[in-house]
């Protein structure tokens, strides 16, 4: 039986967003395991050195891994992108959100409004930006971008909505149960001080700093509504910087965002940053800055 020969000039299929919606339990477990393993390793280093200077230095890499768990992977779970088996995304909140004092369901509700009402009065970022002083004319960007996170004011900005907006009775019960169990174990093993320095200090200082920078970077002072950071940090933070393509195709899991960004965003108008300082440069206001309103899509 003869088979037809393939056409030499057959058109190349055009990729679509559907091609990138490929969730994976294995990849989710690997991402989660990597961050937990790094935290355990950093804890071991801190216990070995046992000095307050080391604790303060370790607070930054530990806080970054906390950001990966409590924001990046929790965010993926809120979109049901972290695991292919849908219930796992909620059940793993004991590692993704409860240690960070909020319920995944509340995060999902808030984040859904951010996607569907971006720049409107229901978008929590509008309120957050106002509280942070970003709507002042002109905003004190050096103090907001560098000063506030470094001195710990981003921690207060994190804890306020966590306790007042993302907390319900069920979440409070889970948080109380987990934290009580951890404190009892630490008390029995004589490691309460280590837990304070190596988990609580990063939780209220450096983890909120990374979250603070991420939330401002993603939308503030943009013309298209979103900004993507395509720097090397994406290898550390599970492609968290590819924000434009995420907003356009929120069903694409984190590990395909870079490829989706390169494939699907070619003809789209978007703003791209090449890292922390480039983002700061892009956020600097022009000589004359119009008074911002909550309805601005650019959230500026």
C-alpha positions in Angstrom: 0.0 0.0 0.0 1.4 3.4 -1.1 1.5 6.2 1.5 1.3 9.8 0.3 4.6 11.7 0.6 4.5 14.7 3.0 4.1 18.1 1.4 7.4 19.9 1.2 5.9 23.3 1.9 3.3 22.3 4.5 2.4 25.2 6.7 3.9 25.1 10.2 1.1 24.9 12.9 0.7 28.1 14.8 1.1 27.6 18.5 -1.8 28.5 20.8 -2.2 28.9 24.5 -3.7 25.5 24.7 -0.4 24.0 23.8 1.1 25.2 27.1 -1.7 24.1 29.4 0.1 21.0 30.6 -0.1 20.6 34.4 2.1 18.0 36.1 2.0 16.4 39.5 5.7 15.5 39.3 6.8 19.0 38.4 4.7 20.4 41.2 6.3 18.0 43.7 9.8 18.8 42.4 9.2 22.6 42.7 7.8 22.2 46.2 10.6 19.8 47.3 13.3 22.0 46.0 12.2 25.0 48.0 11.7 22.9 51.2 15.1 21.3 50.7 16.8 24.7 50.4 15.1 26.0 53.5 16.1 22.9 55.5 19.7 23.3 54.3 19.7 27.0 55.3 18.3 26.0 58.7 21.1 23.6 59.1 23.7 26.2 58.3 22.1 28.6 60.8 22.1 26.0 63.6 25.7 25.2 62.9 26.9 28.8 63.0 24.5 29.8 65.8 25.2 33.6 65.7 22.8 36.5 65.3 24.8 38.0 62.4 24.4 34.7 60.5 20.7 34.7 61.3 20.3 38.2 59.8 22.2 37.2 56.7 20.3 33.9 56.3 17.0 35.8 56.6 17.3 36.9 53.0 17.7 33.5 51.2 15.2 32.0 53.7 12.7 34.8 53.0 13.2 34.3 49.3 12.3 30.6 49.6 9.3 31.6 51.8 8.3 33.9 49.0 8.5 30.9 46.6 6.3 28.8 48.8 3.9 31.4 50.3 3.4 33.4 47.1 4.7 31.9 43.9 3.6 28.2 44.4 0.6 29.3 46.4 -0.4 31.5 43.5 0.0 28.5 41.1 -2.2 26.5 43.4 -4.8 29.2 43.5 -5.1 28.8 39.7 -5.0 25.0 40.0 -1.8 25.0 38.0 0.6 23.5 40.6 -0.7 20.0 40.4 -2.6 18.1 37.7 -4.6 16.3 40.4 -6.9 19.2 41.3 -7.6 18.5 45.0 -3.9 18.5 45.7 -3.7 22.2 45.1 -6.0 22.8 48.1 -4.8 20.1 50.3 -1.2 21.3 50.1 -2.2 24.6 51.7 -0.6 23.2 54.9 2.7 23.9 53.2 1.8 26.8 50.9 -0.4 29.2 52.8 -1.2 28.1 56.4 2.5 28.6 57.5 2.2 32.1 56.1 -1.0 32.9 58.1 -3.7 32.8 55.4 -6.1 30.4 53.8 -5.6 29.5 50.1 -9.3 29.8 49.5 -9.3 33.5 50.6 -6.2 34.1 48.5 -7.9 32.6 45.5 -11.0 34.8 45.9 -8.9 38.0 46.2 -6.6 37.0 43.3 -9.6 36.3 41.1 -10.8 39.8 41.6 -7.3 41.1 40.7 -7.5 39.2 37.4 -11.0 40.2 36.5 -11.2 43.7 38.0 -7.5 44.8 37.5 -7.1 48.5 38.2 -10.6 48.8 39.5 -11.8 49.6 43.0 -12.2 45.8 43.8 -8.6 45.1 42.9 -6.7 44.9 46.2 -3.5 46.2 44.6 -5.2 49.6 44.1 -5.7 49.9 47.9 -2.3 48.5 48.6 -0.6 51.0 46.2 -2.4 53.8 47.9 -1.4 52.7 51.4 2.3 52.4 50.2 2.3 56.0 49.0 2.6 55.2 45.3 -0.3 57.5 44.4 1.4 60.6 45.9 2.5 63.2 43.5 5.4 62.6 43.1 5.8 59.2 44.9 8.9 58.9 47.1 10.1 55.9 45.1 13.5 55.6 46.7 12.0 55.3 50.1 9.2 53.0 48.9 11.4 50.7 46.8 14.5 50.5 48.9 13.8 52.0 52.4 10.5 50.6 53.5 11.3 46.9 52.7 14.8 47.1 54.3 13.6 48.5 57.6 10.7 46.1 57.8 7.7 48.2 57.0 6.7 45.8 54.3 6.0 43.3 57.1 3.4 45.5 58.6 1.9 46.0 55.1 1.7 42.2 54.7 0.3 41.3 58.2 -2.5 43.9 58.1 -4.5 42.4 55.2 -3.6 38.9 56.3 -5.3 39.3 59.6 -8.1 41.6 58.5 -9.0 40.4 55.1 -7.7 36.9 54.5 -8.6 35.4 57.9 -11.7 33.5 58.7 -12.6 31.0 61.5 -11.6 28.0 59.6 -8.3 29.5 58.5 -7.6 30.7 62.1 -8.2 27.1 63.4 -5.8 25.6 60.9 -3.1 28.3 61.6 -3.5 27.8 65.3 -3.2 24.0 65.0 -0.1 24.1 62.8 1.7 26.8 64.8 0.8 25.3 68.1 2.3 21.9 67.0 5.5 23.6 65.8 5.9 25.6 69.0 5.3 22.5 71.1 7.9 20.6 69.2 10.4 23.5 69.3 9.8 23.9 73.1 10.4 20.2 73.7 13.6 20.2 71.7 14.9 23.5 72.9 14.9 25.1 69.5 12.4 28.0 70.1 15.1 30.6 69.6 16.2 29.0 66.3 12.6 28.9 65.1 12.2 32.6 65.9 15.4 33.7 64.1 15.2 31.3 61.1 11.5 31.3 60.4 9.6 34.1 62.2 12.1 36.9 61.4 12.2 36.1 57.7 8.4 35.7 57.8 7.8 39.3 59.0 10.8 41.0 57.4 12.3 39.5 54.2 9.5 37.4 52.8 7.1 40.5 52.8 10.0 42.4 51.2 10.1 40.1 48.2 6.3 40.1 48.0 6.3 43.9 48.2 8.8 44.2 45.3 6.9 41.7 43.2 3.5 43.3 43.6 4.9 46.8 42.7 7.0 45.5 39.8 4.1 43.7 38.2 1.8 46.7 37.5 3.0 50.0 38.9 3.5 52.9 36.3 2.9 50.7 33.3 1.1 51.7 30.1 -0.2 48.2 29.2 -1.2 47.2 32.7 1.5 44.6 33.4 5.3 44.4 33.4 7.3 41.2 32.9 10.7 40.8 34.5 12.7 38.4 32.3 15.9 38.4 34.4 17.8 35.4 35.8 15.8 35.6 39.0 13.1 33.5 37.2 15.3 30.5 37.6 15.1 31.0 41.3 11.4 32.0 41.6 9.7 29.6 39.3 9.3 32.1 36.4 7.4 34.5 38.6 8.6 37.4 36.5 6.7 36.5 33.4 3.6 38.4 34.5 2.2 39.7 31.2 1.8 36.2 29.7 0.3 35.0 33.0 -2.4 37.6 33.0 -3.3 36.9 29.4 -3.2 33.1 29.8 -3.6 32.3 33.6 -4.1 28.6 32.9 -0.5 28.1 31.8 1.6 26.6 34.6 4.7 28.3 35.8 7.2 25.9 34.2 6.0 26.8 30.7 5.6 30.6 31.2 9.0 31.4 29.7 8.4 29.4 26.6 4.9 30.8 26.3 6.2 34.4 26.8 8.7 33.8 23.9 6.1 32.1 21.7 2.8 33.8 22.3 3.8 37.4 23.1 5.8 38.2 19.9 3.2 40.6 18.4 1.8 41.9 21.6 2.6 45.2 23.2 4.1 44.6 26.6 6.6 46.1 29.0 9.7 44.1 29.9 12.2 44.6 32.7 15.7 43.1 33.0 15.8 43.0 36.8 15.5 44.8 40.1 17.2 48.1 39.2 15.8 48.2 35.7 12.3 47.9 37.2 13.1 50.8 39.5 14.2 52.9 36.6 11.0 52.2 34.6 8.9 53.2 37.6 10.4 56.7 37.9 7.7 59.2 37.0 8.1 61.7 34.1 8.5 65.4 34.8 4.7 65.8 34.8 2.6 63.0 36.3 -1.2 63.1 36.0 -3.1 62.4 39.2 -3.8 58.6 39.2 -7.3 57.2 39.6 -8.3 53.7 40.7 -9.8 53.0 37.3 -6.6 53.3 35.4 -5.6 50.0 33.9 -2.0 50.8 34.5 -2.5 51.0 38.2 -0.2 54.0 38.6 
